[in-house]
Amino acid sequence: MPDGDCISSVVSAGLGLERLGKEVRMIVDYEIPWYYFEFDVVKRIERAEILNEWTPDVILVLDASSPDRVGQVENFLDRAPVLVVDHHATNHAFGNYNWVDTGFGATAQMVLRLNRALGVTYDAELALYNFMGIATDTGFFRYSNSDVKVFEDAAELVRLGANPNVVASTILENKKPEQLRLFCEMVHNLKIECDGLLAYSAIPWRSFEVLGLSEADAGGFVGEIRSIHGVEVAILFSESKDGDIHVSMRSKSWFDLTGTAVHFGGGGHPRAAGFTVKAGEATLEEVVQRTVEYIKPQLKRRTGEVS
């Protein structure tokens, strides 16, 4: 599921290039959470099939650490030179040109610098969309990646017209009643182990289906698991309609999740990472068991060191 930084980076770079007179098609080849469509520009985002009828001169890939993170766009990466702009430590440098810098809290910060370098003129609309990526990828300035550069960039975009309240209210205060019912089920399924250091929950597809929801409607749930007192590692396992199992992981202060994510074929950051198990490769219960069994010894070793 694309997050706010992904969506922000795509539309901010896309609008910036359009203002320079370029023909741009903005593509995110995954289901976008419904509330992002309250931002008008998001309605312009297309899926990968558009590339069957339109061949770009350059493909700009944003906020994606590997080709399998761009959906079916992966099948078109040989059609044109690929420029990758990303801040993930697990980036595979799969482009012809790669600007990868883990020193940024969000890829949206890199897009801000790219637009500056190209001479893009900002107005309140573009500033808002660019601000959205910084705000969401830092947990609205709560996560450990909220450094001085993050606040400086956010302040600049606010000066240019971004309204933080619009971003926060649209993303954080816009839930469906059914989402709260799903949240209750997630809490009901919650398991806490390793003396309170590990907390996880699983949501099977049937739970989404009964409530008329999609997997995108569980966005943010893993952060609520992490908010539990004493929890260091939080994991949410969710099953999609097609049977894929998505694993979203968060840590609070010291556990580096990148090793776990890479072990299971995924990627991300030390405090936020994830991976996907394709349909048929394992059941939801098996993925939960394998992931928990991989993480628990690491947490126990740390506990032993501390004691």
N, C-alpha and C positions, 0 to 999 in steps of 0.2 A: 504494500500500500504506500503510495507516495506521501511524503510528509510536507509540512509547510515550507521547509527550506528548498525541497525539490521544486514544488510548484512556484514559489517565489522566484527562484533562480531562473526557471524557464521563462516566465512571463516578463521578468525584469530585463533579462538579456534580449528577449524577443522584441519587446517594445523599444529598447534602446537601439537595436539594429534597425528597426523600422524607421526610427527618427533620423537615421543616417541614410535613408533612402533604399534600404535593402529589402528584398522580398523574403519574408520569413514565414515559416509554418512552425507552430509550437506544438510539440508532441509529448504526451505522457501516456505510455501504453499500459496503464493500469487504472483500475477504478479509483476515482478521486472522491474523497469524502464529500458528502453532499453540501456541507455548509460552506465550502470554498467557492461554490457557484454563486454565492451572494456577492462575490467580487466579479464584476462584469467581464473582465478580461479572461477569467478562467473558462468562460463559455466558449472561447475561441480555441481552446486546446483540443487537439485531434488525436486519433489513434494511429498506430503504425501503418495501417493499410493505405493511408494517403500516399505513402512512398511507392506504392505500385503504379501511381499515375503522375508522380512529380519527383524529379531527380534534383537534389540540391547540389550546389557547388561545394559546400562545406557542411559537415555535420558537427554541431557543437553539442557535446554531451556534458551535462551539468549534474553535480551531486550524485554521481554513480561510480562505484568503486571497481566494477567489472562489467563485461558485456552482458552477463546474464541478469544485470540489474536494470536493463532498459527494455524489457519485454521483447516483442517481436522486432523492435528496431535493430536488435542484434543481427538479424538476417540481412540488413541493408548497410551495414557498416563498411562493406567493401565497395560501395557505390561512389564514395567521395572521400576526400581527406577528412580525418576525424580529429577534432580538437577537444581534449578532455580538460575540464576545470572542476576540481574537486578538493575536499579537505579531509577525506578519510585516510587514516593510516594504512588501511588494508587495500588501497588502490593498486590495481594491477598494471597501471600505465599502459593501457591498451590502445591509446590513440596514436596517430601519427605525430601529434604534438600534445604534450601533457604538462599542464600547470597544476601540480598537486602540492598543497601546502597545509600541513596539519596544524599550523600555528593560528589558523582562523577558526573561530567558533562555529561559523556557518559558511556554506558556499555562497550565500547571498552577499557576504562581505567581499568576496572575490569578484562577484558580478559588479558590485559598486565600483571597485577599482578598475575593472575592465571598461565599464561605461565611462568613467572619468577619463581614462587613457584615450578612449575613442572620441572624446569631446561631446558626449551625449548631454543634452540639456534636460535637467530634471524639473518636473512640476509636482504638484501634490499627489497626483495619481501614481506616477512612477515611484515616488518616494514611499508611498504607502505600501505598494507591492514589494518593494525591496526591503522595507522595514519588517514586513511579515516573516520573511525567512530568518532574519536575525532573531526576532522575538521567539519564534516557535522552536528553533534549534537550540536555544539556550534555556528552554523551559520558562520563557518570559523572565529571563535574567536571574534564574534561580540556580542553574547548574554550574558545575565547576569550570565550564568553558567560558563563563561570563567574565572575561578579562577587560582590561582598560580599552583595548581596541574595540571590543564589542560595544561598550558604552559610548565611546567616541563616535563610532559609525552610526549607532542608533540616534544619538543626539543630532548628528549632521542631517540625518533623514527627517527627523522631527522638525528641524529648522527649515527644511525644504518643503514641509507641508504634510508629512505623514502624521496620522492621528492614531496614537497608540490605543486609545479607547475603542476605536472602530475594530481594530485587529483583535484585541482581547475579547470584546463582547461577541464578535462573530464566531470566534473559534472556541472560546471557553464557556460561553453562556448561551448556548444555542442547541441544547440537547432535546431529543424527542423523548416523550414519556417511555416509549419502548426501550430506549437505551438505558434508562434507570432500572427497568425490570431485568434487562440483560446484566447490568452491573450487579444487581442483587444475586443473580445466579452465579456470576463469577466469584463473588464473595463467599457464597455457599460452598463452592468447590475449592476454596482456598486451602492450601497446605503450608504449614510452617515447620521447618526442620533445622538441623544444625544449631541447636540452642538459639533459635530465633534469627539466625543470620540469613537463611534462605526461605523465601516465600514464593509460591507459584500457584497458578490456577490454569485450568484448561476449559475451553469453550468448544463443544462439538458443533458441527454445522447445523444439526437439528434445532439447537437453541436459537440460532440466528433465524432459521426458517420459520419456526413457530411464531416468532415476534415480527416477522416481515422485515427483518433487518439484513444487512450485509456485513461482511467482516470489517469494513471501514467504520462501522458504528461502534466498534470496540476501541477506537483510537483514544489514547490517553489512559486506558485502564491499567496498563503496566506501571504507569507513574503513580497511580493510587496505591498499588501494591508496594512500591518502593517507599511510599510515605509512612509505612508502618514503623513504629518505634523499634529500633534494634535491627531491622532488616538491612543487610548489605547488598544482597542480590535478589532481584525480583524478576520473575519470568512469567510471560503470558503465552500460552499455547492456544492457537485458534485454527479451526479447520474451515477451509473455504468450500464453496459450493462444488468445485471440481475435485475436491479431495486433497488438495495440497494442504500441508500443515505449516503454518507460519509461526515462528518462534521469535518473540520480541523480548529482549533482555535489557535490564537496567541495573546499574550498581550505584551505591551511594557515595563511597569515599575512597576505597583502596583496591577493590577487586577489579582487575583488568579483564574485560570481557572479550577482547579481540581474539585471544587464543582459543577460547571456546567457540566463537563464531566461525573462525577459520577452520577449526577442526571439523565442523559439520558443514563446511562448504559455503559459509556466509562471510560477513564482514561488518565493519562499523567502527566505532570508537571505543576507548577504554571504558566509558561509563554508559554507552548506549550502542548496542549491537544486535544482530539477529541473523537468522538463516531460515531457509525454506526446505522442507522435505516434500518431494513431489509425490503426487497421488500414486498409491500402489507400492511405494518403497517401504512404508511402515505405517502402522496404525497410530492414531493419536496417543493411545496409551503407551505404545512402544517408544514413541518420540519423547514423551514425558519421562519415561523410565531411563532412557539412554542419556538424556540431557542432565537429569538430576544426578545420576550415578557418575557422570563425568565431572560435575561441579563440586559435589559434596566432599571428595577427598581434598580438593584444593582449599576449601573453606576450613576443613578440619586441621590441615597442616598449619594454616594461619592461626587458628585458635590455639594450637599447641605451642606455636612460637611465642604468642602473646602471654600465655600462662606460664 
